[in-house]
Amino acid sequence: MSMWDPSQPGGPQVSHAGTFNGNPMTAAAGVATLRELSVDVYEELEKKGDYLRQKLRDVIAEMEAPMGVTGAASLFGIQATSEAVRDYRSYATNDGDCWRWCSWG
């Protein structure tokens, strides 16, 4: 842990910035969440993730948009490419203009 210690001479060797770093309430919430998660909860989250990804694919197909959906378990991502995204090369086919236009941030 000394690699991240800013009190060491010369400062930390590894930068580790984050919104919730050193926040005991967030850490406590994370620990409480981990205690509640079980195999059944993970299975339910995966089912919900599968459902969401399929519904997104249905909407994209209905709109005939050159987009796709990636993800696993409860995670998902919307891709601005009609190519199946499997690795960084296929991810690079995302339409940059589309992302700039529909940027959330």
Phi and psi restraints in degrees (range 20) as a CNS / XPLOR table:
assign (resid 1 and name C) (resid 2 and name N)
       (resid 2 and name CA) (resid 2 and name C) 1.0 -62.5 20.0 2
assign (resid 2 and name N) (resid 2 and name CA)
       (resid 2 and name C) (resid 3 and name N) 1.0 -22.7 20.0 2
assign (resid 2 and name C) (resid 3 and name N)
       (resid 3 and name CA) (resid 3 and name C) 1.0 -62.7 20.0 2
assign (resid 3 and name N) (resid 3 and name CA)
       (resid 3 and name C) (resid 4 and name N) 1.0 -25.9 20.0 2
assign (resid 3 and name C) (resid 4 and name N)
       (resid 4 and name CA) (resid 4 and name C) 1.0 -99.1 20.0 2
assign (resid 4 and name N) (resid 4 and name CA)
       (resid 4 and name C) (resid 5 and name N) 1.0 -2.9 20.0 2
assign (resid 4 and name C) (resid 5 and name N)
       (resid 5 and name CA) (resid 5 and name C) 1.0 -75.9 20.0 2
assign (resid 5 and name N) (resid 5 and name CA)
       (resid 5 and name C) (resid 6 and name N) 1.0 111.6 20.0 2
assign (resid 5 and name C) (resid 6 and name N)
       (resid 6 and name CA) (resid 6 and name C) 1.0 -71.7 20.0 2
assign (resid 6 and name N) (resid 6 and name CA)
       (resid 6 and name C) (resid 7 and name N) 1.0 -12.1 20.0 2
assign (resid 6 and name C) (resid 7 and name N)
       (resid 7 and name CA) (resid 7 and name C) 1.0 -84.8 20.0 2
assign (resid 7 and name N) (resid 7 and name CA)
       (resid 7 and name C) (resid 8 and name N) 1.0 -7.3 20.0 2
assign (resid 7 and name C) (resid 8 and name N)
       (resid 8 and name CA) (resid 8 and name C) 1.0 -69.4 20.0 2
assign (resid 8 and name N) (resid 8 and name CA)
       (resid 8 and name C) (resid 9 and name N) 1.0 150.7 20.0 2
assign (resid 8 and name C) (resid 9 and name N)
       (resid 9 and name CA) (resid 9 and name C) 1.0 -56.2 20.0 2
assign (resid 9 and name N) (resid 9 and name CA)
       (resid 9 and name C) (resid 10 and name N) 1.0 130.3 20.0 2
assign (resid 9 and name C) (resid 10 and name N)
       (resid 10 and name CA) (resid 10 and name C) 1.0 85.0 20.0 2
assign (resid 10 and name N) (resid 10 and name CA)
       (resid 10 and name C) (resid 11 and name N) 1.0 -0.7 20.0 2
assign (resid 10 and name C) (resid 11 and name N)
       (resid 11 and name CA) (resid 11 and name C) 1.0 82.7 20.0 2
assign (resid 11 and name N) (resid 11 and name CA)
       (resid 11 and name C) (resid 12 and name N) 1.0 -176.7 20.0 2
assign (resid 11 and name C) (resid 12 and name N)
       (resid 12 and name CA) (resid 12 and name C) 1.0 -69.7 20.0 2
assign (resid 12 and name N) (resid 12 and name CA)
       (resid 12 and name C) (resid 13 and name N) 1.0 145.5 20.0 2
assign (resid 12 and name C) (resid 13 and name N)
       (resid 13 and name CA) (resid 13 and name C) 1.0 -79.3 20.0 2
assign (resid 13 and name N) (resid 13 and name CA)
       (resid 13 and name C) (resid 14 and name N) 1.0 -25.8 20.0 2
assign (resid 13 and name C) (resid 14 and name N)
       (resid 14 and name CA) (resid 14 and name C) 1.0 -126.7 20.0 2
assign (resid 14 and name N) (resid 14 and name CA)
       (resid 14 and name C) (resid 15 and name N) 1.0 125.4 20.0 2
assign (resid 14 and name C) (resid 15 and name N)
       (resid 15 and name CA) (resid 15 and name C) 1.0 -79.1 20.0 2
assign (resid 15 and name N) (resid 15 and name CA)
       (resid 15 and name C) (resid 16 and name N) 1.0 135.0 20.0 2
assign (resid 15 and name C) (resid 16 and name N)
       (resid 16 and name CA) (resid 16 and name C) 1.0 -140.4 20.0 2
assign (resid 16 and name N) (resid 16 and name CA)
       (resid 16 and name C) (resid 17 and name N) 1.0 86.5 20.0 2
assign (resid 16 and name C) (resid 17 and name N)
       (resid 17 and name CA) (resid 17 and name C) 1.0 -96.0 20.0 2
assign (resid 17 and name N) (resid 17 and name CA)
       (resid 17 and name C) (resid 18 and name N) 1.0 149.0 20.0 2
assign (resid 17 and name C) (resid 18 and name N)
       (resid 18 and name CA) (resid 18 and name C) 1.0 -172.1 20.0 2
assign (resid 18 and name N) (resid 18 and name CA)
       (resid 18 and name C) (resid 19 and name N) 1.0 149.4 20.0 2
assign (resid 18 and name C) (resid 19 and name N)
       (resid 19 and name CA) (resid 19 and name C) 1.0 -60.0 20.0 2
assign (resid 19 and name N) (resid 19 and name CA)
       (resid 19 and name C) (resid 20 and name N) 1.0 -41.3 20.0 2
assign (resid 19 and name C) (resid 20 and name N)
       (resid 20 and name CA) (resid 20 and name C) 1.0 -105.9 20.0 2
assign (resid 20 and name N) (resid 20 and name CA)
       (resid 20 and name C) (resid 21 and name N) 1.0 15.5 20.0 2
assign (resid 20 and name C) (resid 21 and name N)
       (resid 21 and name CA) (resid 21 and name C) 1.0 -59.8 20.0 2
assign (resid 21 and name N) (resid 21 and name CA)
       (resid 21 and name C) (resid 22 and name N) 1.0 134.6 20.0 2
assign (resid 21 and name C) (resid 22 and name N)
       (resid 22 and name CA) (resid 22 and name C) 1.0 71.0 20.0 2
assign (resid 22 and name N) (resid 22 and name CA)
       (resid 22 and name C) (resid 23 and name N) 1.0 18.1 20.0 2
assign (resid 22 and name C) (resid 23 and name N)
       (resid 23 and name CA) (resid 23 and name C) 1.0 -99.9 20.0 2
assign (resid 23 and name N) (resid 23 and name CA)
       (resid 23 and name C) (resid 24 and name N) 1.0 104.3 20.0 2
assign (resid 23 and name C) (resid 24 and name N)
       (resid 24 and name CA) (resid 24 and name C) 1.0 -65.3 20.0 2
assign (resid 24 and name N) (resid 24 and name CA)
       (resid 24 and name C) (resid 25 and name N) 1.0 -30.3 20.0 2
assign (resid 24 and name C) (resid 25 and name N)
       (resid 25 and name CA) (resid 25 and name C) 1.0 -67.0 20.0 2
assign (resid 25 and name N) (resid 25 and name CA)
       (resid 25 and name C) (resid 26 and name N) 1.0 -42.2 20.0 2
assign (resid 25 and name C) (resid 26 and name N)
       (resid 26 and name CA) (resid 26 and name C) 1.0 -65.1 20.0 2
assign (resid 26 and name N) (resid 26 and name CA)
       (resid 26 and name C) (resid 27 and name N) 1.0 -41.7 20.0 2
assign (resid 26 and name C) (resid 27 and name N)
       (resid 27 and name CA) (resid 27 and name C) 1.0 -62.3 20.0 2
assign (resid 27 and name N) (resid 27 and name CA)
       (resid 27 and name C) (resid 28 and name N) 1.0 -43.2 20.0 2
assign (resid 27 and name C) (resid 28 and name N)
       (resid 28 and name CA) (resid 28 and name C) 1.0 -63.5 20.0 2
assign (resid 28 and name N) (resid 28 and name CA)
       (resid 28 and name C) (resid 29 and name N) 1.0 -40.7 20.0 2
assign (resid 28 and name C) (resid 29 and name N)
       (resid 29 and name CA) (resid 29 and name C) 1.0 -64.4 20.0 2
assign (resid 29 and name N) (resid 29 and name CA)
       (resid 29 and name C) (resid 30 and name N) 1.0 -39.8 20.0 2
assign (resid 29 and name C) (resid 30 and name N)
       (resid 30 and name CA) (resid 30 and name C) 1.0 -63.4 20.0 2
assign (resid 30 and name N) (resid 30 and name CA)
       (resid 30 and name C) (resid 31 and name N) 1.0 -44.2 20.0 2
assign (resid 30 and name C) (resid 31 and name N)
       (resid 31 and name CA) (resid 31 and name C) 1.0 -64.0 20.0 2
assign (resid 31 and name N) (resid 31 and name CA)
       (resid 31 and name C) (resid 32 and name N) 1.0 -43.3 20.0 2
assign (resid 31 and name C) (resid 32 and name N)
       (resid 32 and name CA) (resid 32 and name C) 1.0 -62.2 20.0 2
assign (resid 32 and name N) (resid 32 and name CA)
       (resid 32 and name C) (resid 33 and name N) 1.0 -40.2 20.0 2
assign (resid 32 and name C) (resid 33 and name N)
       (resid 33 and name CA) (resid 33 and name C) 1.0 -64.0 20.0 2
assign (resid 33 and name N) (resid 33 and name CA)
       (resid 33 and name C) (resid 34 and name N) 1.0 -46.4 20.0 2
assign (resid 33 and name C) (resid 34 and name N)
       (resid 34 and name CA) (resid 34 and name C) 1.0 -59.6 20.0 2
assign (resid 34 and name N) (resid 34 and name CA)
       (resid 34 and name C) (resid 35 and name N) 1.0 -34.7 20.0 2
assign (resid 34 and name C) (resid 35 and name N)
       (resid 35 and name CA) (resid 35 and name C) 1.0 -68.4 20.0 2
assign (resid 35 and name N) (resid 35 and name CA)
       (resid 35 and name C) (resid 36 and name N) 1.0 -29.6 20.0 2
assign (resid 35 and name C) (resid 36 and name N)
       (resid 36 and name CA) (resid 36 and name C) 1.0 -85.1 20.0 2
assign (resid 36 and name N) (resid 36 and name CA)
       (resid 36 and name C) (resid 37 and name N) 1.0 -21.5 20.0 2
assign (resid 36 and name C) (resid 37 and name N)
       (resid 37 and name CA) (resid 37 and name C) 1.0 -72.8 20.0 2
assign (resid 37 and name N) (resid 37 and name CA)
       (resid 37 and name C) (resid 38 and name N) 1.0 136.7 20.0 2
assign (resid 37 and name C) (resid 38 and name N)
       (resid 38 and name CA) (resid 38 and name C) 1.0 -137.2 20.0 2
assign (resid 38 and name N) (resid 38 and name CA)
       (resid 38 and name C) (resid 39 and name N) 1.0 175.7 20.0 2
assign (resid 38 and name C) (resid 39 and name N)
       (resid 39 and name CA) (resid 39 and name C) 1.0 -58.0 20.0 2
assign (resid 39 and name N) (resid 39 and name CA)
       (resid 39 and name C) (resid 40 and name N) 1.0 -43.0 20.0 2
assign (resid 39 and name C) (resid 40 and name N)
       (resid 40 and name CA) (resid 40 and name C) 1.0 -61.7 20.0 2
assign (resid 40 and name N) (resid 40 and name CA)
       (resid 40 and name C) (resid 41 and name N) 1.0 -41.4 20.0 2
assign (resid 40 and name C) (resid 41 and name N)
       (resid 41 and name CA) (resid 41 and name C) 1.0 -64.9 20.0 2
assign (resid 41 and name N) (resid 41 and name CA)
       (resid 41 and name C) (resid 42 and name N) 1.0 -44.7 20.0 2
assign (resid 41 and name C) (resid 42 and name N)
       (resid 42 and name CA) (resid 42 and name C) 1.0 -62.3 20.0 2
assign (resid 42 and name N) (resid 42 and name CA)
       (resid 42 and name C) (resid 43 and name N) 1.0 -40.1 20.0 2
assign (resid 42 and name C) (resid 43 and name N)
       (resid 43 and name CA) (resid 43 and name C) 1.0 -63.6 20.0 2
assign (resid 43 and name N) (resid 43 and name CA)
       (resid 43 and name C) (resid 44 and name N) 1.0 -41.0 20.0 2
assign (resid 43 and name C) (resid 44 and name N)
       (resid 44 and name CA) (resid 44 and name C) 1.0 -66.3 20.0 2
assign (resid 44 and name N) (resid 44 and name CA)
       (resid 44 and name C) (resid 45 and name N) 1.0 -41.5 20.0 2
assign (resid 44 and name C) (resid 45 and name N)
       (resid 45 and name CA) (resid 45 and name C) 1.0 -61.3 20.0 2
assign (resid 45 and name N) (resid 45 and name CA)
       (resid 45 and name C) (resid 46 and name N) 1.0 -40.4 20.0 2
assign (resid 45 and name C) (resid 46 and name N)
       (resid 46 and name CA) (resid 46 and name C) 1.0 -64.7 20.0 2
assign (resid 46 and name N) (resid 46 and name CA)
       (resid 46 and name C) (resid 47 and name N) 1.0 -42.0 20.0 2
assign (resid 46 and name C) (resid 47 and name N)
       (resid 47 and name CA) (resid 47 and name C) 1.0 -60.1 20.0 2
assign (resid 47 and name N) (resid 47 and name CA)
       (resid 47 and name C) (resid 48 and name N) 1.0 -43.2 20.0 2
assign (resid 47 and name C) (resid 48 and name N)
       (resid 48 and name CA) (resid 48 and name C) 1.0 -66.6 20.0 2
assign (resid 48 and name N) (resid 48 and name CA)
       (resid 48 and name C) (resid 49 and name N) 1.0 -37.3 20.0 2
assign (resid 48 and name C) (resid 49 and name N)
       (resid 49 and name CA) (resid 49 and name C) 1.0 -65.0 20.0 2
assign (resid 49 and name N) (resid 49 and name CA)
       (resid 49 and name C) (resid 50 and name N) 1.0 -43.9 20.0 2
assign (resid 49 and name C) (resid 50 and name N)
       (resid 50 and name CA) (resid 50 and name C) 1.0 -59.8 20.0 2
assign (resid 50 and name N) (resid 50 and name CA)
       (resid 50 and name C) (resid 51 and name N) 1.0 -43.9 20.0 2
assign (resid 50 and name C) (resid 51 and name N)
       (resid 51 and name CA) (resid 51 and name C) 1.0 -61.6 20.0 2
assign (resid 51 and name N) (resid 51 and name CA)
       (resid 51 and name C) (resid 52 and name N) 1.0 -47.9 20.0 2
assign (resid 51 and name C) (resid 52 and name N)
       (resid 52 and name CA) (resid 52 and name C) 1.0 -61.7 20.0 2
assign (resid 52 and name N) (resid 52 and name CA)
       (resid 52 and name C) (resid 53 and name N) 1.0 -46.9 20.0 2
assign (resid 52 and name C) (resid 53 and name N)
       (resid 53 and name CA) (resid 53 and name C) 1.0 -60.3 20.0 2
assign (resid 53 and name N) (resid 53 and name CA)
       (resid 53 and name C) (resid 54 and name N) 1.0 -41.0 20.0 2
assign (resid 53 and name C) (resid 54 and name N)
       (resid 54 and name CA) (resid 54 and name C) 1.0 -67.2 20.0 2
assign (resid 54 and name N) (resid 54 and name CA)
       (resid 54 and name C) (resid 55 and name N) 1.0 -41.2 20.0 2
assign (resid 54 and name C) (resid 55 and name N)
       (resid 55 and name CA) (resid 55 and name C) 1.0 -63.4 20.0 2
assign (resid 55 and name N) (resid 55 and name CA)
       (resid 55 and name C) (resid 56 and name N) 1.0 -40.3 20.0 2
assign (resid 55 and name C) (resid 56 and name N)
       (resid 56 and name CA) (resid 56 and name C) 1.0 -62.7 20.0 2
assign (resid 56 and name N) (resid 56 and name CA)
       (resid 56 and name C) (resid 57 and name N) 1.0 -43.0 20.0 2
assign (resid 56 and name C) (resid 57 and name N)
       (resid 57 and name CA) (resid 57 and name C) 1.0 -61.4 20.0 2
assign (resid 57 and name N) (resid 57 and name CA)
       (resid 57 and name C) (resid 58 and name N) 1.0 -39.1 20.0 2
assign (resid 57 and name C) (resid 58 and name N)
       (resid 58 and name CA) (resid 58 and name C) 1.0 -62.3 20.0 2
assign (resid 58 and name N) (resid 58 and name CA)
       (resid 58 and name C) (resid 59 and name N) 1.0 -44.7 20.0 2
assign (resid 58 and name C) (resid 59 and name N)
       (resid 59 and name CA) (resid 59 and name C) 1.0 -64.3 20.0 2
assign (resid 59 and name N) (resid 59 and name CA)
       (resid 59 and name C) (resid 60 and name N) 1.0 -43.7 20.0 2
assign (resid 59 and name C) (resid 60 and name N)
       (resid 60 and name CA) (resid 60 and name C) 1.0 -61.4 20.0 2
assign (resid 60 and name N) (resid 60 and name CA)
       (resid 60 and name C) (resid 61 and name N) 1.0 -42.7 20.0 2
assign (resid 60 and name C) (resid 61 and name N)
       (resid 61 and name CA) (resid 61 and name C) 1.0 -65.5 20.0 2
assign (resid 61 and name N) (resid 61 and name CA)
       (resid 61 and name C) (resid 62 and name N) 1.0 -42.0 20.0 2
assign (resid 61 and name C) (resid 62 and name N)
       (resid 62 and name CA) (resid 62 and name C) 1.0 -61.9 20.0 2
assign (resid 62 and name N) (resid 62 and name CA)
       (resid 62 and name C) (resid 63 and name N) 1.0 -38.2 20.0 2
assign (resid 62 and name C) (resid 63 and name N)
       (resid 63 and name CA) (resid 63 and name C) 1.0 -82.0 20.0 2
assign (resid 63 and name N) (resid 63 and name CA)
       (resid 63 and name C) (resid 64 and name N) 1.0 -8.4 20.0 2
assign (resid 63 and name C) (resid 64 and name N)
       (resid 64 and name CA) (resid 64 and name C) 1.0 53.8 20.0 2
assign (resid 64 and name N) (resid 64 and name CA)
       (resid 64 and name C) (resid 65 and name N) 1.0 41.0 20.0 2
assign (resid 64 and name C) (resid 65 and name N)
       (resid 65 and name CA) (resid 65 and name C) 1.0 -87.0 20.0 2
assign (resid 65 and name N) (resid 65 and name CA)
       (resid 65 and name C) (resid 66 and name N) 1.0 143.1 20.0 2
assign (resid 65 and name C) (resid 66 and name N)
       (resid 66 and name CA) (resid 66 and name C) 1.0 -80.2 20.0 2
assign (resid 66 and name N) (resid 66 and name CA)
       (resid 66 and name C) (resid 67 and name N) 1.0 67.6 20.0 2
assign (resid 66 and name C) (resid 67 and name N)
       (resid 67 and name CA) (resid 67 and name C) 1.0 -137.8 20.0 2
assign (resid 67 and name N) (resid 67 and name CA)
       (resid 67 and name C) (resid 68 and name N) 1.0 170.3 20.0 2
assign (resid 67 and name C) (resid 68 and name N)
       (resid 68 and name CA) (resid 68 and name C) 1.0 -149.3 20.0 2
assign (resid 68 and name N) (resid 68 and name CA)
       (resid 68 and name C) (resid 69 and name N) 1.0 173.4 20.0 2
assign (resid 68 and name C) (resid 69 and name N)
       (resid 69 and name CA) (resid 69 and name C) 1.0 -128.8 20.0 2
assign (resid 69 and name N) (resid 69 and name CA)
       (resid 69 and name C) (resid 70 and name N) 1.0 133.1 20.0 2
assign (resid 69 and name C) (resid 70 and name N)
       (resid 70 and name CA) (resid 70 and name C) 1.0 -121.6 20.0 2
assign (resid 70 and name N) (resid 70 and name CA)
       (resid 70 and name C) (resid 71 and name N) 1.0 167.5 20.0 2
assign (resid 70 and name C) (resid 71 and name N)
       (resid 71 and name CA) (resid 71 and name C) 1.0 146.2 20.0 2
assign (resid 71 and name N) (resid 71 and name CA)
       (resid 71 and name C) (resid 72 and name N) 1.0 173.5 20.0 2
assign (resid 71 and name C) (resid 72 and name N)
       (resid 72 and name CA) (resid 72 and name C) 1.0 -151.9 20.0 2
assign (resid 72 and name N) (resid 72 and name CA)
       (resid 72 and name C) (resid 73 and name N) 1.0 149.6 20.0 2
assign (resid 72 and name C) (resid 73 and name N)
       (resid 73 and name CA) (resid 73 and name C) 1.0 53.1 20.0 2
assign (resid 73 and name N) (resid 73 and name CA)
       (resid 73 and name C) (resid 74 and name N) 1.0 -121.6 20.0 2
assign (resid 73 and name C) (resid 74 and name N)
       (resid 74 and name CA) (resid 74 and name C) 1.0 -93.8 20.0 2
assign (resid 74 and name N) (resid 74 and name CA)
       (resid 74 and name C) (resid 75 and name N) 1.0 2.8 20.0 2
assign (resid 74 and name C) (resid 75 and name N)
       (resid 75 and name CA) (resid 75 and name C) 1.0 -95.5 20.0 2
assign (resid 75 and name N) (resid 75 and name CA)
       (resid 75 and name C) (resid 76 and name N) 1.0 148.5 20.0 2
assign (resid 75 and name C) (resid 76 and name N)
       (resid 76 and name CA) (resid 76 and name C) 1.0 -150.4 20.0 2
assign (resid 76 and name N) (resid 76 and name CA)
       (resid 76 and name C) (resid 77 and name N) 1.0 157.0 20.0 2
assign (resid 76 and name C) (resid 77 and name N)
       (resid 77 and name CA) (resid 77 and name C) 1.0 -142.8 20.0 2
assign (resid 77 and name N) (resid 77 and name CA)
       (resid 77 and name C) (resid 78 and name N) 1.0 142.9 20.0 2
assign (resid 77 and name C) (resid 78 and name N)
       (resid 78 and name CA) (resid 78 and name C) 1.0 -101.3 20.0 2
assign (resid 78 and name N) (resid 78 and name CA)
       (resid 78 and name C) (resid 79 and name N) 1.0 127.0 20.0 2
assign (resid 78 and name C) (resid 79 and name N)
       (resid 79 and name CA) (resid 79 and name C) 1.0 -109.1 20.0 2
assign (resid 79 and name N) (resid 79 and name CA)
       (resid 79 and name C) (resid 80 and name N) 1.0 135.5 20.0 2
assign (resid 79 and name C) (resid 80 and name N)
       (resid 80 and name CA) (resid 80 and name C) 1.0 -92.1 20.0 2
assign (resid 80 and name N) (resid 80 and name CA)
       (resid 80 and name C) (resid 81 and name N) 1.0 56.4 20.0 2
assign (resid 80 and name C) (resid 81 and name N)
       (resid 81 and name CA) (resid 81 and name C) 1.0 -154.4 20.0 2
assign (resid 81 and name N) (resid 81 and name CA)
       (resid 81 and name C) (resid 82 and name N) 1.0 145.4 20.0 2
assign (resid 81 and name C) (resid 82 and name N)
       (resid 82 and name CA) (resid 82 and name C) 1.0 -85.0 20.0 2
assign (resid 82 and name N) (resid 82 and name CA)
       (resid 82 and name C) (resid 83 and name N) 1.0 -10.6 20.0 2
assign (resid 82 and name C) (resid 83 and name N)
       (resid 83 and name CA) (resid 83 and name C) 1.0 -75.1 20.0 2
assign (resid 83 and name N) (resid 83 and name CA)
       (resid 83 and name C) (resid 84 and name N) 1.0 141.1 20.0 2
assign (resid 83 and name C) (resid 84 and name N)
       (resid 84 and name CA) (resid 84 and name C) 1.0 -64.8 20.0 2
assign (resid 84 and name N) (resid 84 and name CA)
       (resid 84 and name C) (resid 85 and name N) 1.0 124.8 20.0 2
assign (resid 84 and name C) (resid 85 and name N)
       (resid 85 and name CA) (resid 85 and name C) 1.0 -89.9 20.0 2
assign (resid 85 and name N) (resid 85 and name CA)
       (resid 85 and name C) (resid 86 and name N) 1.0 115.2 20.0 2
assign (resid 85 and name C) (resid 86 and name N)
       (resid 86 and name CA) (resid 86 and name C) 1.0 -125.0 20.0 2
assign (resid 86 and name N) (resid 86 and name CA)
       (resid 86 and name C) (resid 87 and name N) 1.0 -19.4 20.0 2
assign (resid 86 and name C) (resid 87 and name N)
       (resid 87 and name CA) (resid 87 and name C) 1.0 -157.0 20.0 2
assign (resid 87 and name N) (resid 87 and name CA)
       (resid 87 and name C) (resid 88 and name N) 1.0 -176.1 20.0 2
assign (resid 87 and name C) (resid 88 and name N)
       (resid 88 and name CA) (resid 88 and name C) 1.0 -66.8 20.0 2
assign (resid 88 and name N) (resid 88 and name CA)
       (resid 88 and name C) (resid 89 and name N) 1.0 -29.7 20.0 2
assign (resid 88 and name C) (resid 89 and name N)
       (resid 89 and name CA) (resid 89 and name C) 1.0 -67.1 20.0 2
assign (resid 89 and name N) (resid 89 and name CA)
       (resid 89 and name C) (resid 90 and name N) 1.0 -45.2 20.0 2
assign (resid 89 and name C) (resid 90 and name N)
       (resid 90 and name CA) (resid 90 and name C) 1.0 -71.8 20.0 2
assign (resid 90 and name N) (resid 90 and name CA)
       (resid 90 and name C) (resid 91 and name N) 1.0 -31.2 20.0 2
assign (resid 90 and name C) (resid 91 and name N)
       (resid 91 and name CA) (resid 91 and name C) 1.0 -63.5 20.0 2
assign (resid 91 and name N) (resid 91 and name CA)
       (resid 91 and name C) (resid 92 and name N) 1.0 -33.5 20.0 2
assign (resid 91 and name C) (resid 92 and name N)
       (resid 92 and name CA) (resid 92 and name C) 1.0 -66.9 20.0 2
assign (resid 92 and name N) (resid 92 and name CA)
       (resid 92 and name C) (resid 93 and name N) 1.0 -11.1 20.0 2
assign (resid 92 and name C) (resid 93 and name N)
       (resid 93 and name CA) (resid 93 and name C) 1.0 -80.6 20.0 2
assign (resid 93 and name N) (resid 93 and name CA)
       (resid 93 and name C) (resid 94 and name N) 1.0 -2.6 20.0 2
assign (resid 93 and name C) (resid 94 and name N)
       (resid 94 and name CA) (resid 94 and name C) 1.0 -56.2 20.0 2
assign (resid 94 and name N) (resid 94 and name CA)
       (resid 94 and name C) (resid 95 and name N) 1.0 141.6 20.0 2
assign (resid 94 and name C) (resid 95 and name N)
       (resid 95 and name CA) (resid 95 and name C) 1.0 -77.0 20.0 2
assign (resid 95 and name N) (resid 95 and name CA)
       (resid 95 and name C) (resid 96 and name N) 1.0 105.3 20.0 2
assign (resid 95 and name C) (resid 96 and name N)
       (resid 96 and name CA) (resid 96 and name C) 1.0 -61.5 20.0 2
assign (resid 96 and name N) (resid 96 and name CA)
       (resid 96 and name C) (resid 97 and name N) 1.0 -36.8 20.0 2
assign (resid 96 and name C) (resid 97 and name N)
       (resid 97 and name CA) (resid 97 and name C) 1.0 -63.0 20.0 2
assign (resid 97 and name N) (resid 97 and name CA)
       (resid 97 and name C) (resid 98 and name N) 1.0 -40.1 20.0 2
assign (resid 97 and name C) (resid 98 and name N)
       (resid 98 and name CA) (resid 98 and name C) 1.0 -61.5 20.0 2
assign (resid 98 and name N) (resid 98 and name CA)
       (resid 98 and name C) (resid 99 and name N) 1.0 -45.6 20.0 2
assign (resid 98 and name C) (resid 99 and name N)
       (resid 99 and name CA) (resid 99 and name C) 1.0 -65.5 20.0 2
assign (resid 99 and name N) (resid 99 and name CA)
       (resid 99 and name C) (resid 100 and name N) 1.0 -36.4 20.0 2
assign (resid 99 and name C) (resid 100 and name N)
       (resid 100 and name CA) (resid 100 and name C) 1.0 -67.9 20.0 2
assign (resid 100 and name N) (resid 100 and name CA)
       (resid 100 and name C) (resid 101 and name N) 1.0 -36.7 20.0 2
assign (resid 100 and name C) (resid 101 and name N)
       (resid 101 and name CA) (resid 101 and name C) 1.0 -72.3 20.0 2
assign (resid 101 and name N) (resid 101 and name CA)
       (resid 101 and name C) (resid 102 and name N) 1.0 -40.7 20.0 2
assign (resid 101 and name C) (resid 102 and name N)
       (resid 102 and name CA) (resid 102 and name C) 1.0 -105.8 20.0 2
assign (resid 102 and name N) (resid 102 and name CA)
       (resid 102 and name C) (resid 103 and name N) 1.0 28.2 20.0 2
assign (resid 102 and name C) (resid 103 and name N)
       (resid 103 and name CA) (resid 103 and name C) 1.0 -64.3 20.0 2
assign (resid 103 and name N) (resid 103 and name CA)
       (resid 103 and name C) (resid 104 and name N) 1.0 136.0 20.0 2
assign (resid 103 and name C) (resid 104 and name N)
       (resid 104 and name CA) (resid 104 and name C) 1.0 -77.1 20.0 2
assign (resid 104 and name N) (resid 104 and name CA)
       (resid 104 and name C) (resid 105 and name N) 1.0 -27.0 20.0 2
